[in-house]
Amino acid sequence: MRTRVVSIITSPLRFLRWLLGLLLRLLRTLSTKLAALLRTSSKKVAGLLGRPLERLPTLSGKPRIAVFAVLGLAVVVVVVLALRPGPDADKEVRDTLDRYAAASRDKDYQTLCDDLLASELVDQIRSAGLPCEVALRTGLEARRNPTLRVLEVEVNGDEALARVYGGADGEPSGSATYRLVHKDDAWRIATSPGSAQFPGAGP
């Protein structure tokens, strides 16, 4: 009976020890390869980082576990930061849409064409045979007091989708979705509801 109890207690410990050993061997292999890569890519970088990495396989016990844990955590942090949109992306998209709403309300077609609409959309408008500002004035001059309220923003890398609610005097209000793209360090509106040639004609 005593032997059985001891076996029940020690079996999980042996398994964990084996698993930890396997993980350490894998990390040791990776660190050795990384050190070799650093040596071949840049002598200066290798001089700063290569020698400490070369020492990793010689570590043992708790120091080795601590070093590998720190390295693993650093890799996770780098990956998360690389994949996550910038902390201000949501706010920048909302600011762009607020400026778009203000320019539409003020009938500032120059700002719309130069600063707020994506080049692909401006090219599409010009393909009708009119300058961007003239085309927007033709399509939007009759709108009175247009409003636009941002409900939700979803950022995915250099693209964003924004669900908005708005309308104008004498027109029914409703919700719609705008697509924005990030180019030249700014968010620009690539598509919007309403006429394809005259963005802002909806919702």
KOLKOL-193872 format. One record per residue (C-alpha): x, y, z; residue in one letter. Coordinates in steps of 0.05 Angstrom, whole numbers, padded with zeros to 5 digits, always signed. Layout:
<atoms>
XYZa/...
</atoms>
This chain:
<atoms>
+00000+00000+00000m/+00056+00047+00018r/+00092+00033-00047t/+00029+00048-00086r/+00020+00116-00050v/+00092+00135-00064v/+00083+00116-00137s/+00021+00159-00143i/+00058+00218-00114i/+00124+00210-00152t/+00096+00193-00221s/+00070+00264-00236p/+00135+00292-00210l/+00176+00248-00256r/+00132+00268-00315f/+00140+00342-00300l/+00215+00333-00293r/+00217+00298-00360w/+00174+00352-00392l/+00218+00407-00364l/+00280+00372-00388g/+00252+00367-00458l/+00233+00440-00458l/+00302+00460-00434l/+00335+00419-00489r/+00292+00452-00542l/+00308+00522-00514l/+00382+00505-00511r/+00381+00485-00584t/+00344+00549-00603l/+00392+00593-00564s/+00452+00560-00596t/+00424+00571-00666k/+00406+00643-00648l/+00477+00655-00624a/+00505+00627-00689a/+00458+00671-00730l/+00479+00732-00692l/+00552+00716-00704r/+00543+00710-00779t/+00496+00769-00788s/+00536+00823-00753s/+00602+00820-00717k/+00583+00880-00675k/+00517+00852-00654v/+00548+00785-00642a/+00600+00817-00597g/+00545+00848-00555l/+00495+00791-00554l/+00528+00729-00581g/+00574+00714-00523r/+00519+00718-00470p/+00476+00672-00512l/+00533+00623-00521e/+00536+00617-00445r/+00463+00595-00440l/+00476+00521-00455p/+00528+00519-00399t/+00479+00544-00346l/+00445+00493-00302s/+00392+00489-00249g/+00352+00550-00229k/+00394+00602-00267p/+00381+00565-00332r/+00306+00560-00318i/+00303+00634-00300a/+00340+00655-00363v/+00297+00614-00409f/+00234+00638-00374a/+00255+00710-00386v/+00271+00696-00459l/+00204+00662-00470g/+00167+00720-00438l/+00205+00769-00482a/+00186+00731-00545v/+00112+00731-00524v/+00113+00805-00510v/+00145+00821-00577v/+00095+00779-00615v/+00035+00810-00579v/+00060+00881-00591l/+00074+00866-00664a/+00004+00839-00677l/-00035+00889-00635r/-00058+00954-00669p/-00028+01018-00643g/-00061+01043-00579p/-00084+01107-00615d/-00111+01074-00678a/-00183+01073-00654d/-00180+01147-00634k/-00145+01167-00699e/-00201+01133-00740v/-00254+01169-00699r/-00217+01236-00707d/-00214+01226-00783t/-00289+01212-00786l/-00303+01273-00742d/-00262+01317-00790r/-00298+01285-00848y/-00366+01302-00817a/-00344+01373-00803a/-00316+01383-00874a/-00380+01355-00904s/-00422+01401-00860r/-00379+01461-00879d/-00378+01440-00952k/-00302+01442-00949d/-00291+01399-01011y/-00217+01417-01016q/-00203+01386-00948t/-00245+01326-00965l/-00206+01312-01029c/-00137+01331-01004d/-00136+01306-00933d/-00192+01258-00918l/-00207+01214-00978l/-00161+01157-00999a/-00125+01166-01066s/-00163+01106-01095e/-00229+01139-01080l/-00206+01207-01108v/-00183+01171-01172d/-00251+01138-01177q/-00286+01206-01170i/-00240+01237-01223r/-00254+01180-01271s/-00323+01212-01281a/-00288+01268-01317g/-00292+01322-01264l/-00242+01347-01212p/-00254+01318-01143c/-00277+01383-01112e/-00326+01398-01169v/-00354+01328-01167a/-00366+01331-01092l/-00398+01400-01097r/-00445+01374-01151t/-00466+01315-01109g/-00468+01345-01040l/-00485+01419-01047e/-00560+01406-01036a/-00550+01368-00970r/-00567+01409-00909r/-00537+01399-00840n/-00508+01329-00850p/-00492+01292-00785t/-00447+01233-00771l/-00438+01196-00705r/-00387+01140-00698v/-00417+01079-00664l/-00362+01028-00668e/-00291+01021-00697v/-00254+00957-00715e/-00181+00965-00733v/-00144+00909-00770n/-00073+00930-00787g/-00075+00985-00839d/-00150+00979-00851e/-00209+00997-00808a/-00284+00990-00810l/-00327+01042-00776a/-00401+01035-00763r/-00435+01103-00762v/-00503+01134-00755y/-00524+01197-00790g/-00567+01234-00839g/-00586+01304-00861a/-00645+01352-00860d/-00702+01323-00901g/-00668+01255-00906e/-00680+01192-00864p/-00626+01176-00814s/-00594+01108-00811g/-00531+01068-00798s/-00477+01048-00848a/-00405+01024-00850t/-00344+01063-00875y/-00278+01031-00895r/-00214+01069-00879l/-00141+01056-00898v/-00077+01079-00864h/-00029+01112-00914k/+00025+01164-00906d/+00016+01164-00830d/-00058+01183-00835a/-00125+01148-00838w/-00165+01162-00900r/-00235+01142-00921i/-00233+01091-00977a/-00307+01075-00985t/-00371+01102-00955s/-00446+01095-00963p/-00486+01130-01016g/-00463+01142-01087s/-00396+01112-01104a/-00375+01178-01136q/-00399+01223-01081f/-00378+01196-01012p/-00419+01225-00956g/-00484+01221-00995a/-00509+01172-00942g/-00527+01141-00897p/
</atoms>
